[in-house]
Amino acid sequence: MKQAFSVVFILFFFQFSSAQLFSKERILNNENFDKARLSYGYYLGFNVYDYDIDYYTDVKDIQVFKSIGFNVGLVGNVRINDYVDIRLEPGLVISRRELNYSSTYFDGMTFEKKDLSREIQSTFIHIPLLIKLSAKRINNIKPFVLGGISTALNLSSQQENPDDNSKNVFRVTKNNMYYELGIGIDIYLNWFKFTPSIRGVFSMQDELVKDIDPSSPWTSNIAQMQTRGLFINFTFQ
Protein backbone atom coordinates (compact mmCIF):
# COMPACT_ATOMS: atom_id res chain seq x y z
CA MET A 1 0.00 0.00 0.00
CA LYS A 2 2.84 2.39 0.85
CA GLN A 3 4.43 1.74 -2.55
CA ALA A 4 1.11 2.34 -4.32
CA PHE A 5 0.69 5.71 -2.60
CA SER A 6 4.23 6.69 -3.59
CA VAL A 7 3.72 5.75 -7.24
CA VAL A 8 0.42 7.64 -7.48
CA PHE A 9 1.94 10.73 -5.91
CA ILE A 10 5.03 10.70 -8.16
CA LEU A 11 2.90 10.25 -11.30
CA PHE A 12 0.64 13.11 -10.23
CA PHE A 13 3.65 15.28 -9.42
CA PHE A 14 5.30 14.57 -12.80
CA GLN A 15 2.14 14.99 -14.85
CA PHE A 16 1.11 18.28 -13.26
CA SER A 17 4.64 19.69 -13.32
CA SER A 18 5.12 18.76 -16.98
CA ALA A 19 1.84 20.37 -17.94
CA GLN A 20 2.92 23.61 -16.30
CA LEU A 21 6.59 23.59 -17.32
CA PHE A 22 6.11 22.86 -20.98
CA SER A 23 3.11 25.05 -21.65
CA LYS A 24 3.22 28.72 -22.43
CA GLU A 25 2.91 31.25 -19.63
CA ARG A 26 -0.46 31.27 -17.92
CA ILE A 27 -2.46 33.74 -15.88
CA LEU A 28 -1.19 33.57 -12.29
CA ASN A 29 -3.70 32.63 -9.60
CA ASN A 30 -3.23 34.27 -6.19
CA GLU A 31 -0.17 36.09 -7.48
CA ASN A 32 0.61 37.76 -4.13
CA PHE A 33 -0.27 34.82 -1.91
CA ASP A 34 3.30 34.08 -0.80
CA LYS A 35 4.19 37.68 0.00
CA ALA A 36 2.42 37.61 3.38
CA ARG A 37 4.79 37.32 6.33
CA LEU A 38 2.45 34.92 8.15
CA SER A 39 -0.03 32.50 6.66
CA TYR A 40 -2.21 29.74 8.04
CA GLY A 41 -4.03 26.64 6.90
CA TYR A 42 -4.95 23.09 7.73
CA TYR A 43 -4.14 19.63 6.44
CA LEU A 44 -5.76 16.23 6.11
CA GLY A 45 -3.92 13.07 5.21
CA PHE A 46 -2.97 9.45 5.67
CA ASN A 47 -0.10 7.64 7.30
CA VAL A 48 1.50 4.20 7.36
CA TYR A 49 3.64 3.47 10.43
CA ASP A 50 6.22 0.69 10.67
CA TYR A 51 8.91 -0.35 13.18
CA ASP A 52 12.61 -0.79 12.52
CA ILE A 53 13.65 -3.47 15.03
CA ASP A 54 17.19 -4.45 16.05
CA TYR A 55 17.78 -7.75 17.83
CA TYR A 56 20.32 -9.12 20.32
CA THR A 57 20.41 -12.58 18.73
CA ASP A 58 19.76 -13.68 15.16
CA VAL A 59 16.30 -15.23 15.09
CA LYS A 60 13.35 -14.87 12.76
CA ASP A 61 12.30 -11.22 12.57
CA ILE A 62 9.12 -10.05 14.24
CA GLN A 63 6.66 -9.24 11.46
CA VAL A 64 5.06 -5.81 11.59
CA PHE A 65 1.63 -5.67 9.94
CA LYS A 66 0.76 -2.10 9.04
CA SER A 67 -2.55 -0.28 8.62
CA ILE A 68 -3.46 3.03 7.03
CA GLY A 69 -3.96 5.75 9.64
CA PHE A 70 -5.30 9.30 9.58
CA ASN A 71 -3.73 12.76 10.09
CA VAL A 72 -5.39 16.11 10.68
CA GLY A 73 -3.86 19.38 11.86
CA LEU A 74 -3.09 23.04 11.45
CA VAL A 75 -0.34 24.87 9.58
CA GLY A 76 1.44 28.06 10.63
CA ASN A 77 3.89 29.41 8.03
CA VAL A 78 6.50 32.16 8.46
CA ARG A 79 7.96 33.53 5.21
CA ILE A 80 11.71 34.20 5.35
CA ASN A 81 12.13 35.04 1.66
CA ASP A 82 10.83 33.86 -1.72
CA TYR A 83 12.47 30.46 -1.30
CA VAL A 84 12.59 29.73 2.44
CA ASP A 85 9.74 29.27 4.94
CA ILE A 86 9.53 27.97 8.48
CA ARG A 87 6.47 25.90 9.29
CA LEU A 88 4.81 24.62 12.45
CA GLU A 89 2.28 21.85 11.84
CA PRO A 90 0.66 20.61 15.08
CA GLY A 91 -1.80 17.80 14.52
CA LEU A 92 -3.46 14.58 15.57
CA VAL A 93 -2.13 11.31 14.14
CA ILE A 94 -3.91 7.97 14.55
CA SER A 95 -2.14 4.74 13.59
CA ARG A 96 -2.25 1.00 14.16
CA ARG A 97 0.46 -1.67 13.99
CA GLU A 98 0.44 -5.37 14.80
CA LEU A 99 3.51 -7.36 15.86
CA ASN A 100 3.52 -11.05 14.96
CA TYR A 101 6.03 -13.38 16.64
CA SER A 102 7.43 -16.70 15.50
CA SER A 103 6.96 -19.64 17.85
CA THR A 104 10.77 -19.77 18.17
CA TYR A 105 10.52 -16.86 20.63
CA PHE A 106 8.67 -19.21 22.98
CA ASP A 107 10.98 -22.24 22.80
CA GLY A 108 10.64 -24.30 25.96
CA MET A 109 7.62 -22.27 27.08
CA THR A 110 3.92 -22.94 27.08
CA PHE A 111 2.03 -20.44 24.97
CA GLU A 112 -1.31 -19.88 23.25
CA LYS A 113 -1.95 -18.60 19.73
CA LYS A 114 -2.95 -15.18 21.07
CA ASP A 115 0.53 -14.80 22.60
CA LEU A 116 2.07 -14.62 19.11
CA SER A 117 0.36 -11.32 18.28
CA ARG A 118 0.41 -7.88 19.87
CA GLU A 119 -1.61 -4.91 18.63
CA ILE A 120 -0.24 -1.39 19.08
CA GLN A 121 -2.76 1.37 18.56
CA SER A 122 -1.37 4.89 18.81
CA THR A 123 -2.88 8.34 19.05
CA PHE A 124 -0.21 11.04 18.74
CA ILE A 125 -0.19 14.75 19.36
CA HIS A 126 2.39 15.40 16.67
CA ILE A 127 4.26 18.74 16.45
CA PRO A 128 6.77 19.17 13.59
CA LEU A 129 8.99 22.24 13.11
CA LEU A 130 10.07 22.29 9.47
CA ILE A 131 12.14 24.29 7.01
CA LYS A 132 10.59 24.49 3.56
CA LEU A 133 12.91 25.16 0.59
CA SER A 134 11.00 26.08 -2.55
CA ALA A 135 11.94 26.35 -6.20
CA LYS A 136 10.97 29.37 -8.27
CA ARG A 137 7.25 29.54 -8.98
CA ILE A 138 6.44 28.52 -12.56
CA ASN A 139 2.94 29.48 -13.70
CA ASN A 140 0.69 28.13 -10.91
CA ILE A 141 2.96 25.56 -9.31
CA LYS A 142 5.98 25.64 -7.03
CA PRO A 143 7.80 22.41 -6.05
CA PHE A 144 9.58 22.22 -2.71
CA VAL A 145 11.50 20.02 -0.32
CA LEU A 146 11.24 20.23 3.44
CA GLY A 147 12.84 18.79 6.52
CA GLY A 148 13.03 19.26 10.24
CA ILE A 149 12.40 17.70 13.62
CA SER A 150 9.24 16.82 15.47
CA THR A 151 8.05 15.69 18.85
CA ALA A 152 5.05 13.48 19.53
CA LEU A 153 3.08 12.66 22.64
CA ASN A 154 1.61 9.15 22.38
CA LEU A 155 -1.65 9.22 24.30
CA SER A 156 -1.98 5.43 23.96
CA SER A 157 1.55 4.44 24.97
CA GLN A 158 0.77 2.44 28.15
CA GLN A 159 4.23 3.47 29.43
CA GLU A 160 2.98 3.99 32.98
CA ASN A 161 0.81 0.88 33.02
CA PRO A 162 2.10 -1.62 35.64
CA ASP A 163 0.85 -4.49 33.46
CA ASP A 164 3.00 -5.74 30.59
CA ASN A 165 2.91 -8.46 27.94
CA SER A 166 2.26 -11.13 30.52
CA LYS A 167 -1.17 -9.50 30.70
CA ASN A 168 -1.41 -8.72 26.98
CA VAL A 169 -0.19 -5.09 27.28
CA PHE A 170 2.61 -4.03 24.92
CA ARG A 171 4.16 -0.82 26.23
CA VAL A 172 5.96 1.89 24.26
CA THR A 173 7.33 5.27 25.27
CA LYS A 174 5.02 8.24 25.64
CA ASN A 175 7.34 11.01 24.41
CA ASN A 176 9.20 10.61 21.13
CA MET A 177 11.48 12.62 18.85
CA TYR A 178 11.71 12.30 15.07
CA TYR A 179 13.38 13.82 12.06
CA GLU A 180 11.32 14.34 8.91
CA LEU A 181 12.10 14.71 5.20
CA GLY A 182 9.65 15.28 2.38
CA ILE A 183 8.73 16.75 -0.99
CA GLY A 184 5.62 18.44 -2.28
CA ILE A 185 4.16 20.90 -4.73
CA ASP A 186 2.22 24.11 -4.12
CA ILE A 187 -0.67 24.47 -6.56
CA TYR A 188 -2.15 27.96 -6.76
CA LEU A 189 -5.89 27.87 -7.43
CA ASN A 190 -8.29 30.78 -7.81
CA TRP A 191 -9.26 31.01 -4.14
CA PHE A 192 -6.62 29.11 -2.18
CA LYS A 193 -3.35 27.20 -2.34
CA PHE A 194 -3.55 23.41 -2.42
CA THR A 195 -0.45 21.41 -1.46
CA PRO A 196 -0.07 17.63 -1.76
CA SER A 197 3.09 16.32 -0.10
CA ILE A 198 4.76 13.09 0.91
CA ARG A 199 7.03 12.82 3.94
CA GLY A 200 9.13 10.27 5.76
CA VAL A 201 9.15 10.26 9.58
CA PHE A 202 12.06 8.60 11.42
CA SER A 203 12.38 8.07 15.16
CA MET A 204 15.59 9.16 16.88
CA GLN A 205 15.17 6.99 20.00
CA ASP A 206 14.31 3.54 21.25
CA GLU A 207 10.54 3.40 21.85
CA LEU A 208 10.27 0.04 23.59
CA VAL A 209 9.36 -0.24 27.26
CA LYS A 210 10.75 -3.60 28.39
CA ASP A 211 8.64 -6.15 30.25
CA ILE A 212 9.28 -6.64 33.96
CA ASP A 213 10.56 -10.17 33.39
CA PRO A 214 14.07 -9.82 31.82
CA SER A 215 13.54 -13.11 29.95
CA SER A 216 10.18 -12.09 28.50
CA PRO A 217 9.74 -13.65 25.02
CA TRP A 218 8.11 -10.46 23.77
CA THR A 219 10.85 -7.95 24.62
CA SER A 220 14.03 -9.68 25.84
CA ASN A 221 15.54 -10.10 22.35
CA ILE A 222 14.69 -6.59 21.14
CA ALA A 223 17.72 -4.31 21.36
CA GLN A 224 15.96 -1.30 19.86
CA MET A 225 12.61 -0.51 18.27
CA GLN A 226 12.12 2.71 16.31
CA THR A 227 9.25 4.10 14.29
CA ARG A 228 9.47 4.58 10.54
CA GLY A 229 6.48 6.35 9.03
CA LEU A 230 5.13 7.66 5.75
CA PHE A 231 2.78 10.66 5.63
CA ILE A 232 0.71 11.78 2.66
CA ASN A 233 -0.85 15.14 3.46
CA PHE A 234 -3.14 17.51 1.57
CA THR A 235 -2.79 21.09 2.81
CA PHE A 236 -5.21 23.96 2.21
CA GLN A 237 -4.11 27.56 2.77
Secondary structure, DSSP 8 states (H G I E B T S, - for coil): -HHHHHHHHHHHHHHHHHHHHTS-----SSTTGGG-SEEEEEEEEEEEEEEEEEESS-----EEEE-EEEEEEEEEEEE-SSSEEEEE--EEEEEEEEEE--GGGGTTS---GGGGEEEEEEEEEEEEEEEEEE---BTTEEEEEEEEEEEEEETT--TT-S--GGGT---B-SEEEEEEEEEEEEEE-SSSEEEEEEEEEEESS--B---SSTT-TTTTTEEEEEEEEEEEEEEE-
